[in-house]
Structures are given as structure tokens and as C-alpha cells.
Amino acid sequence: KKYFIYNIKMSEKEVVVGIDLGTTNSCIAIWDKYKVEVIPNDYGERTTPSIVHFFDQNSYNVGLDASIFLNSEPNSTIYSIKRIIGLNFNSEEVEKFKKDWPFKLIKQDRDRIGIEIETNDTKFTVNPETISCYILKKLKNDVEKFLQGKKVKKAVLAVPHYFNNSQKEATMAAANMAGFEDVILINEPAAASMAFSFDKIIEKDEKKLIIFDLGEGTFDVSLLTIEEGIIDVICVNGNTKLGGNDIDVILCEYFKRKIREMDNFNYLSNLNEIINQQNERIKSKSEFVKKNLSYQERSVFNLPNFYKDEDVSIEISRQELEILCEEFLKNIGKVLDVLFEDAKTKKKNISYDKSQIDYIILIGGATKSPVIVNFVEKYLL
């Protein structure tokens, strides 16, 4: 599919927002004079967790306020809904997630998906479009607050390239329910290449791009070309169960293993039970270490008062993290291998060897990690 880059003229009173409705996090932005302004939420953060928590059928919260209930109230805290929006209940994709999620998916009329919400007092059902609607409403409220009450009704919303018509229609319905009356959907790789290429569209020679989108929960990669403002999506590939959260899990398991090996604790007969009780603290500290290793070569995993007055302190280097992530990085490489094989099949008369890529665009929160950046450089350069 081809996209043309062009300027949109609007009145000064009119505001059109750009939305990334992500699997793990979402954000909303406006064009402010000469730059894009990503709008902060109530906490000053530029991204909002794509999470909805229900107190009852008519009361809910979204984002950071909802995320604190992920462990304490898992049956009423919904996340990663983008994975199943618009899908059939009996589809293979939905089957994958039924076992993984603590909340229950149920079959509704015409094989549509329902999500059974169970609170302390009630049990009721919502659909994926409603969850997405609540997230979009939160983003809409944030931008209108930022614009001092100016109403926003127009939006350009990015969706994965692999979304079928049903998934796109469901996303559009969620946006309309949230109060966006005029919505344009654009494929995520095209959106990324458009944002990247505004200062390069005068180039007449064709440029080949890789859009490498590694979020916290999903991985998408696309091969595109840009020539005189025309974007051509050659092929896409991805893995909906591969993301930055895998690095958190890898680190978490590594530190648990190290704790079991420590002389201070390995004599305890109930050590596994203690580790399980401390699981949330270990997970939180592991995420902290991952972020630290994004901008420094070494970090320390500190867990005060792990058992009685005994602390845990484990040092880890970025190089050690790379070794721990070898299997994870191999899986990323497999997705890239398939992408280039598909490109050869679709454009037999044109070479799309990885050595001929002109630009590599890294997007998604997980690409902040030097472990990912180094891997991409080794693979593509």
C-alpha cells in the first residue's frame, strides 16, 4: 500500500491529534507551531499505561491509577486489549491469550469477544472496544486539559499494519465512542516513516527503510521505500508475544537464581516460598536495573531486608545482560530473517538485502536499551 506525504491546511481554531494506541502504553500528540508536542498526563508522563481497572460497572480508572491494581485485583484490571480487539473468539490469536490472562474471555453473539469483569460486589461483561474507548477518553481528556478546555474531535490514529478490516473497524468504533467524530487510521510503519521523512522528501532517489518497533509486549518490523514523498510498504512481520517485558522476566529469573545461590540464604528450607512472597519487589527492582543499564554500563540489584535483617545486593553489567538475552535476541533475529525472505519473494526483480538499507528507525520503549540497539547494528550493519 502506498502513502503520499502532503501538507494539511486547517483553521487556527481546529485541532487534530495524533494517537498511538499501544498494547502496553498509549500517547497523544498535537502539532504545535513547528514541532510535535506529546501531551503529558496527570502525572506529567508522556505515555499512559493501556490499562483499565473497574470498581463496578459504572466506575473505573485508567492508566497509572489502574496499574496499581494489576496484582491485587487481576479479575477486574484489563490490559493488552489491543491484542484481541476486533478478533473472532475462536481465532488462533485469541486462544493464545486465554491461558495467559487472569481475566476471563467469554463468547458472545456472532463469536464476538466478551471480557468478564469480577469485582468484590458484581460480575459483568464488557467488550474490547469499550476498554479501548476508556483509554482513548483518558487521552482525549488529557489533551483538552492541556489546551485549556478546547474540544478535540479529529484524530489520526496509528494501527498495526497487520490489522484486518474487522480490527480496524473495532478500533474506529472505540474512537467514535470516546468522542472522536472524525478519525483517520494509518498503519504504524507508514506513520513512523512519515514522521521520519519530512525533511528528506526532496530526495529523488529511492531510500530503503526498516521500521523496527519493539514495544514492551509486541514486536513489529517493516520494510519500506520512500521516493519523492511516496511511501511504499514492501512487507511486514512481527511477533505479538515478544517485547521488552521479556527482558524484565529474564532479569527477574536471573536475580532469583542468584539469591538461591547466596550463602546467606541457601540453607533455608523455605527459600522458594520467601522468594515467591518477595516476587513483586524482585520484579520491580529488576525493571529498575533494566532502565539503569540503558544509560550506564553497570547496575546493582538492591533488595533491603529480604529475610529478617539480611539484604540482597547483586551487581550486573550490560554485557552480562546481553548474554542473558541471547535467546530473546535470536527470536528477534528470526523475525527479521523472515522479513527479508518475504521481500525477496514479493519483489524478485529488486534486491532488498539488509546491507542495502539506507535508514533504520527504532521505535517502541524497548529500543531505548543498548542491548537492542547493539543487536540491530550487528544484524543490519
C-alpha positions in Angstrom: 0.0 0.0 0.0 1.3 3.4 -0.9 1.0 6.7 1.1 1.6 10.2 -0.1 3.1 12.9 2.2 1.3 16.2 1.9 0.5 19.3 4.0 -2.9 19.6 5.7 -4.3 23.1 5.9 -6.6 23.7 8.9 -8.1 26.7 10.6 -6.3 28.1 13.7 -9.2 27.0 15.8 -9.1 23.4 14.7 -7.0 20.8 16.4 -6.2 17.4 15.0 -4.4 15.0 17.3 -2.2 12.0 16.6 -2.7 8.9 18.7 -0.6 5.9 19.4 -3.0 3.4 21.0 -0.4 0.9 22.2 -0.5 -2.6 23.6 1.3 -1.6 26.8 1.3 2.2 26.7 -0.5 4.9 24.7 0.1 8.6 23.9 -1.5 11.5 22.2 0.2 14.5 20.4 -0.5 17.7 18.7 1.4 19.8 16.1 2.5 22.9 18.0 3.8 25.5 15.5 7.0 23.8 14.3 7.2 20.6 16.3 5.2 17.7 17.7 4.1 18.1 21.3 3.4 14.8 23.1 0.8 15.6 25.8 1.6 14.8 29.4 -1.0 13.1 31.6 -2.0 14.0 35.2 1.4 12.7 36.4 3.5 14.6 33.9 4.3 11.4 32.0 4.2 11.5 28.2 2.9 7.9 27.9 -0.1 6.4 29.7 -0.4 2.6 30.5 -3.1 1.0 28.4 -4.8 -0.4 31.5 -8.4 -0.1 32.8 -9.5 -1.1 36.3 -13.1 -1.4 37.3 -14.6 -0.7 40.7 -18.0 -1.6 39.4 -19.9 -1.4 36.1 -20.1 2.4 36.2 -16.9 3.3 37.9 -13.4 2.7 36.5 -9.9 4.4 36.3 -7.3 4.3 33.5 -3.5 4.4 33.2 -1.2 4.7 36.2 -4.2 4.8 38.6 -5.4 1.4 37.2 -1.9 -0.2 37.1 -1.6 -0.4 40.9 -4.5 -3.0 40.9 -2.8 -5.4 38.4 -1.7 -7.8 41.2 -4.2 -7.1 43.9 -7.4 -7.2 41.7 -6.4 -9.1 38.5 -10.0 -10.1 37.6 -11.1 -6.5 37.2 -7.9 -5.0 35.8 -7.7 -5.3 32.0 -4.5 -4.8 29.9 -3.1 -5.6 26.4 -6.6 -5.4 24.9 -5.1 -4.3 21.6 -4.0 -7.9 21.1 -7.6 -9.1 20.6 -9.7 -6.1 19.6 -11.8 -7.0 16.5 -10.9 -10.7 16.5 -13.2 -13.7 16.5 -13.5 -15.5 19.8 -12.5 -18.8 18.2 -9.4 -17.4 16.4 -5.9 -18.8 17.0 -4.7 -15.5 18.3 -7.4 -15.3 21.0 -6.7 -18.9 22.0 -3.1 -17.9 22.8 -4.1 -15.3 25.3 -7.0 -17.1 27.1 -4.4 -19.1 29.1 -2.1 -16.1 29.8 -4.6 -13.6 31.2 -6.1 -13.6 34.7 -9.3 -12.1 33.5 -11.8 -14.3 31.7 -12.7 -14.1 28.0 -16.2 -15.3 27.1 -18.0 -16.0 23.8 -20.8 -13.6 22.8 -23.2 -13.4 19.9 -21.7 -13.9 16.5 -18.5 -15.2 18.0 -17.6 -11.8 19.4 -15.3 -11.5 22.4 -16.6 -10.5 25.9 -14.4 -9.8 28.9 -15.9 -11.0 32.2 -15.2 -8.5 35.0 -15.4 -9.7 38.5 -15.2 -7.1 41.4 -15.9 -7.6 45.1 -19.6 -7.0 44.6 -20.5 -7.6 41.0 -19.9 -9.5 37.9 -20.5 -8.1 34.4 -19.2 -8.2 30.8 -17.6 -5.6 28.6 -16.1 -5.8 25.1 -12.6 -4.9 23.9 -13.9 -1.8 22.1 -15.2 -0.4 25.5 -11.7 -0.9 27.1 -10.1 0.9 24.2 -12.7 3.6 24.4 -11.9 4.3 28.0 -8.2 4.6 27.2 -8.9 7.0 24.3 -11.2 9.0 26.5 -8.4 9.4 29.0 -6.1 10.6 26.3 -8.7 13.0 25.0 -9.3 14.5 28.4 -5.6 15.0 28.9 -5.2 16.9 25.6 -8.3 19.0 26.2 -7.0 19.9 29.6 -3.6 20.8 28.1 -5.4 23.0 25.5 -7.3 24.7 28.4 -10.7 23.3 27.5 -10.6 23.4 23.7 -12.6 20.4 22.4 -10.8 17.9 20.2 -12.9 15.8 17.8 -10.5 15.0 15.0 -7.7 12.4 15.2 -5.2 10.4 13.2 -4.8 7.0 14.9 -2.0 4.6 14.1 -2.8 0.9 13.9 -0.5 -2.2 13.2 0.0 -3.0 9.5 -1.3 -6.5 10.1 -4.7 -5.3 11.4 -7.5 -6.7 9.3 -10.8 -4.8 8.4 -12.5 -6.1 11.5 -9.8 -4.9 13.8 -9.7 -1.5 12.1 -13.5 -1.2 12.3 -13.4 -2.1 16.1 -10.7 0.5 16.7 -12.6 3.1 14.8 -15.7 2.3 16.8 -13.8 2.7 20.1 -12.5 6.1 18.9 -16.0 7.2 18.0 -17.3 6.0 21.4 -14.6 8.1 23.0 -15.9 11.3 21.4 -13.7 11.5 18.3 -16.1 12.3 15.4 -13.6 12.4 12.5 -10.9 9.7 12.6 -8.3 8.6 10.1 -6.5 5.3 10.6 -2.9 5.0 9.4 -0.6 2.0 9.5 2.1 2.3 12.2 5.1 1.8 9.9 3.8 4.4 7.5 3.2 6.8 10.4 6.8 6.3 11.6 8.3 6.7 8.1 6.2 9.9 7.5 7.4 11.4 10.7 11.0 10.5 9.9 11.0 11.6 6.3 9.5 15.2 6.4 13.0 16.7 6.0 14.0 14.1 3.4 11.1 14.0 0.9 13.0 16.3 -1.5 15.4 13.4 -2.2 14.6 11.9 -5.6 16.5 8.6 -5.2 14.6 5.8 -3.6 15.5 5.2 0.0 15.0 1.9 1.8 13.9 1.9 5.4 13.5 -0.6 8.2 10.9 0.4 10.9 11.9 -1.6 14.0 9.1 -1.3 16.5 9.8 -3.2 19.8 7.3 -2.2 22.5 7.0 -3.8 25.9 4.7 -6.5 24.7 4.8 -6.8 20.9 7.4 -6.6 18.1 6.7 -5.4 14.6 9.2 -4.8 11.8 8.5 -3.3 8.4 10.5 -2.8 5.2 9.5 0.4 3.3 10.8 2.6 0.5 10.4 6.4 0.2 10.8 8.2 -3.1 9.8 11.8 -3.8 7.3 11.7 -0.9 5.7 8.4 -1.8 5.9 5.7 0.8 5.7 2.1 -0.3 5.3 -0.7 2.4 7.1 -3.7 0.9 6.5 -6.2 3.6 5.9 -6.6 7.4 6.5 -9.2 10.0 6.3 -9.5 13.8 5.6 -11.4 16.9 2.7 -10.4 19.2 4.3 -12.1 22.2 7.8 -10.7 22.0 8.8 -7.4 23.7 10.7 -5.5 26.4 8.8 -7.3 29.1 10.7 -10.4 28.2 13.9 -8.7 29.4 12.2 -7.9 32.7 11.3 -11.6 33.1 14.9 -12.7 32.2 16.4 -10.3 34.8 13.8 -11.4 37.4 14.6 -15.1 37.0 18.4 -14.3 37.0 18.2 -12.5 40.3 16.1 -15.2 41.8 18.6 -17.8 40.8 21.4 -15.7 42.3 19.6 -15.3 45.6 19.2 -19.1 45.8 23.0 -19.5 45.3 23.8 -17.0 48.1 25.4 -18.5 51.3 23.2 -16.2 53.4 20.0 -17.9 52.3 20.7 -21.2 50.5 20.4 -23.1 53.8 16.8 -22.0 54.3 14.3 -24.9 53.6 11.6 -22.4 52.7 13.7 -20.2 50.5 11.5 -20.7 47.4 8.5 -19.6 49.5 10.3 -16.5 50.6 11.2 -15.7 47.1 7.6 -16.1 45.9 6.5 -13.8 48.7 9.0 -11.2 47.6 8.2 -11.6 43.9 6.7 -8.1 43.3 9.7 -6.5 44.9 12.1 -8.6 42.9 10.2 -7.8 39.7 10.1 -4.0 40.5 13.9 -3.9 41.2 14.6 -5.9 38.0 12.8 -3.3 36.0 14.8 -0.6 37.7 18.1 -2.4 36.9 17.0 -2.7 33.2 16.4 1.0 33.0 19.7 1.8 34.7 21.5 -0.4 32.2 20.1 1.7 29.4 22.4 4.6 30.3 25.2 3.1 32.3 27.5 0.1 31.9 26.8 -1.5 35.3 23.9 -1.5 37.8 23.2 -3.0 41.2 20.1 -5.0 42.2 19.4 -4.0 45.8 16.8 -5.7 48.0 16.9 -4.4 51.6 15.6 -6.7 54.3 15.0 -9.6 52.0 15.0 -12.0 55.0 14.9 -10.7 58.5 17.7 -8.1 58.5 19.6 -9.6 55.6 19.9 -7.5 52.4 20.5 -8.7 48.8 23.0 -6.8 46.6 23.8 -8.2 43.2 25.9 -6.3 40.6 25.3 -6.9 36.9 26.9 -5.4 33.7 25.3 -4.6 30.4 27.5 -7.2 28.8 26.1 -9.9 31.2 22.6 -8.7 30.3 23.3 -9.2 26.6 24.5 -12.8 27.3 21.3 -13.5 29.4 19.2 -12.2 26.4 20.8 -14.3 23.8 17.7 -16.5 23.2 15.4 -13.4 23.2 17.6 -11.7 20.6 17.7 -14.8 18.5 13.9 -14.7 18.3 14.1 -11.1 17.2 16.6 -12.2 14.5 14.2 -14.9 13.3 11.5 -12.3 12.7 14.0 -10.1 10.7 15.1 -13.1 8.7 11.5 -13.8 7.6 11.0 -10.2 6.7 13.9 -10.2 4.2 12.9 -13.5 2.8 9.4 -12.2 2.2 10.9 -9.1 0.5 12.8 -11.3 -2.0 9.6 -13.2 -2.8 7.4 -10.1 -3.4 10.0 -8.0 -5.4 12.0 -10.6 -7.3 13.5 -8.0 -9.7 14.7 -5.7 -6.8 17.3 -6.5 -4.2 16.3 -5.9 -0.6 19.5 -7.2 1.0 19.9 -6.0 4.6 23.2 -4.4 3.6 21.3 -2.1 1.2 19.1 -0.5 3.9 19.6 3.3 4.0 17.8 4.1 7.3 16.9 2.1 10.4 14.2 3.7 12.5 13.9 2.4 16.1 10.6 3.0 17.8 8.9 1.5 20.9 10.0 1.7 24.5 12.2 -1.3 24.5 14.5 0.1 21.8 16.0 2.5 24.4 18.0 -0.4 25.6 21.6 -0.5 24.2 21.2 -4.3 24.2 18.6 -3.9 21.5 20.5 -1.1 19.6 23.7 -3.2 19.6 21.8 -6.2 18.3 20.2 -4.3 15.4 23.5 -2.7 14.5 25.2 -6.1 14.3 22.3 -7.6 12.4 21.8 -4.9 9.8 25.1 -3.0 9.5 
